[in-house]
């Protein structure tokens, strides 16, 4: 395959790396409260209203998810109107504004506004970046490029943890605000995706885009491999139809996506699988439990400070996501999701067992390492699949016509569940205890493994036509 020769994939990797610079910024938004709340909640808080109360901290933290809902809806809509590339460039604005507000914040409302605006950028990242990478990538590396979103996001989390150890909260915000400028400078020169251009009848531009991403710009079509000629032919199809077909195509484009498109059996099944993956992505509890890292380390009797504990957790999460990037094209998506769901369940069972024994009054002093080990294993194995791969699989299995709308609905569902689980966790721990809450999450993790085994198809190396035929 011509595009598989040395250098044939470099522009696809380059585009995926450049576009995910902005997800580093969003990851830093996620990790920023860890060290910052220690400073903002202390007696020496620089806020005019005094130290942040626990209630204020809860609102500042969770508002990021509310911003994610707004960002998902807006940027998914914008991606269809002005294109994937232009939409992604606009993500730099809320990311920049969110960071700049933080150093000038004088009360909790200012911080809540900053987090909401920063959350809209995160919603846009998870709504549009998977679509962008899926539309430009070859089947052989689509998985690797798809996992970069969560990998870079986790790198941003770890970066915020590390910077928070050395600098105050305002300095961290100023440092991370520079990522918006780096992103625009790097991503500005990338072309629009071939699929989006072809869908809007810009066939010549679509071919130029495909040639760029396949690194075949100087070769005539007749000199290309049969596979690449077929890929180019697919882009040219709209121009070879008769006038009546063109009118139908334009009418369809004007009418946009309708609910009847989702009612088509294969589209309905793909959408149901996507919603199921998002449900178990959040209900496995890993994201919600990250907010209780300090409590878990404290229960274990660890001598590590909260900031060092957070850095350790961020490093474990980043390592797990890197393993996913390395293994996704070797083992496949389905096996990694299965291993991840079962591993999460085992890690949570060990944590729940320890918490239950402690609740019952047993001496657990010689097993204080169990919560840390169980939590670390849970997070590491979760990053292999359940926390990283649903976004990739969703972008792969959705039919092209509903892909953007379906992804928007799935990501909106994600932000709603994330907000609910974070807010509900204190209520669950009060009513069921930490052990009951962890066992509840373990149950959902086990059900997630069953769901993956029965319903989720393997998408590794398969074209969208093959995937839709298998549904």
Beta strands, then each sheet from edge to edge (+ up, - down):
end
